[in-house]
Amino acid sequence: LLEREFNRQAGFDVADDELPEFFYTEPLHPKNRTARFHAPDVHSIYDGLATKPEDVGGY
């Protein structure tokens, strides 16, 4: 999460996290699967995570 915050402050956004198209169209070995999630999908997951130390128990 710290890396994500660093990137945000450096001006990177969801568009910068999109994988190249071939990840979604060309199956990769050894499982012959393609990527399932695009950057906006992943960002919605990250947005639900705690981003400050005080939000994480035990710190």
MOJOGI-V563999 format. One record per helix or strand of 3 or more residues. SS is the DSSP state (2 for helix, 1 for strand). FROM is the first residue (numbers start at 0). LEN is the number of residues. Records with the same first field share a line. If there is no record, write none. Layout:
SS = FROM-LEN + FROM-LEN
This chain:
2 = 1-8 + 13-4 + 21-4 + 38-9 + 52-3
